[in-house]
């Protein structure tokens, strides 16, 4: 997973993210995770939960010159199909679709893990048009409503 990939529609080169030990990079990435959490109050996990998931081998940190990723897998309880989940994607230069452009790298990781699908979740509505125009499909929208206590 160390190939250089040229992203869709650009000539910029991409150095494939490398797996990294979160214990060695925690101080480098914690602020990015906190920024994501501050911008997405609907997320229920803490930065320390991300650390725990990685330390306990339930998620993997990947580091790159353009940012970092936390990837994990989920298994469909009915079909047993595995999905590679792009749980956290942080770029140092936001708004350039830096991660989504590199679908070949994600395909390679997914195949290596025996996954049938790749999933990314985002509350950023602007990402939808870009993702769909680049081979992703909208699977579902999730709406939540807090239960009101009447008494």
C-alpha positions in Angstrom: 0.0 0.0 0.0 2.8 2.4 -0.7 2.1 3.1 -4.4 1.8 6.7 -5.6 -1.6 7.3 -7.1 -2.7 10.2 -9.3 -6.1 11.4 -8.2 -9.2 11.8 -10.4 -9.0 14.8 -12.7 -5.8 16.3 -11.4 -2.1 15.9 -11.9 -1.1 16.1 -8.2 0.7 13.1 -6.8 -0.5 11.2 -3.8 1.7 9.4 -1.3 -0.3 6.5 0.1 -1.1 6.8 3.8 0.9 4.4 6.0 -0.4 2.6 9.0 0.8 4.2 12.2 0.7 3.6 15.9 -1.7 6.1 17.5 0.4 6.1 20.7 3.3 7.6 18.7 1.1 10.2 16.9 -1.6 11.1 19.4 -0.2 14.6 20.1 -0.1 15.2 16.3 -3.7 14.1 15.6 -5.7 14.8 18.7 -6.4 18.5 17.8 -7.7 17.4 14.4 -10.1 14.9 16.0 -11.2 17.6 18.4 -11.8 20.0 15.5 -14.0 17.3 13.8 -15.9 16.8 17.0 -16.4 20.5 17.5 -17.8 20.9 14.0 -20.0 17.9 14.2 -21.8 18.0 17.6 -24.0 15.0 16.5 -21.0 12.7 16.9 -21.2 10.8 20.1 -17.6 9.6 20.6 -14.8 11.4 22.4 -11.3 11.8 21.0 -10.2 9.3 23.7 -12.6 6.8 22.2 -10.8 7.0 18.9 -7.5 6.4 20.7 -9.0 3.4 22.5 -10.4 1.9 19.3 -6.9 2.1 17.7 -5.0 0.8 20.7 -7.3 -2.2 20.9 -7.0 -3.0 17.2 -10.6 -2.2 16.3 -9.6 0.8 14.1 -6.4 1.8 12.4 -4.6 5.1 12.1 -3.1 6.0 8.7 -0.8 9.0 8.4 0.0 10.9 5.2 1.6 14.3 4.2 -1.9 15.6 3.6 -3.6 14.5 6.8 -4.7 11.3 8.6 -7.4 8.7 8.5 -8.9 6.4 11.0 -10.3 3.3 9.2 -12.3 0.5 10.7 -14.5 -2.4 9.3 -18.1 -3.2 10.0 -19.9 -6.5 9.3 -23.5 -6.6 8.0 -25.3 -8.8 10.5 -27.5 -10.4 7.8 -25.2 -10.8 4.8 -21.9 -11.0 6.7 -20.4 -8.6 4.0 -17.6 -6.5 5.4 -17.5 -2.7 4.8 -14.4 -0.6 5.1 -15.6 2.5 7.0 -13.7 5.8 6.6 -14.5 6.7 10.2 -12.3 9.9 10.4 -10.7 11.7 7.5 -8.7 14.9 8.4 -6.8 17.0 5.9 -4.4 19.8 6.8 -5.8 21.7 3.7 -9.6 21.2 4.0 -12.1 21.5 1.1 -10.0 19.9 -1.6 -11.5 16.4 -1.6 -8.1 15.1 -0.8 -9.2 11.7 0.5 -12.2 11.0 -1.7 -10.0 11.4 -4.9 -7.9 8.4 -4.0 -10.4 5.7 -4.5 -7.8 3.3 -5.9 -6.0 3.3 -2.6 -9.2 2.7 -0.6 -10.1 -0.1 -3.0 -6.7 -1.7 -2.3 -7.1 -1.4 1.4 -10.7 -2.8 1.2 -9.6 -5.8 -0.9 -6.8 -6.5 1.5 -9.3 -6.6 4.4 -11.8 -8.7 2.5 -14.4 -5.9 2.3 -17.1 -5.8 -0.3 -17.9 -2.1 0.2 -16.3 1.2 1.3 -18.4 3.7 3.3 -17.9 7.3 4.2 -20.2 9.3 6.5 -20.4 13.0 6.5 -22.8 15.8 7.5 -21.2 18.0 4.9 -23.9 18.4 2.3 -21.5 19.7 -0.4 -19.7 16.4 -0.4 -22.8 14.6 -1.8 -22.7 16.0 -5.3 -18.9 15.5 -5.5 -19.0 11.9 -4.2 -21.9 10.8 -6.5 -20.2 12.3 -9.5 -17.1 10.2 -8.7 -18.6 6.8 -8.4 -20.1 6.8 -4.9 -23.8 6.2 -4.3 -26.0 7.7 -1.6 -27.1 4.7 0.5 -29.2 6.3 3.2 -30.0 9.5 5.1 -30.3 9.3 8.8 -32.7 11.7 10.7 -32.8 11.8 14.4 -35.0 13.6 16.9 -34.5 13.9 20.6 -37.2 12.4 22.8 -39.0 15.1 24.7 -39.8 14.4 28.3 -43.3 15.6 29.1 -42.9 15.5 32.8 
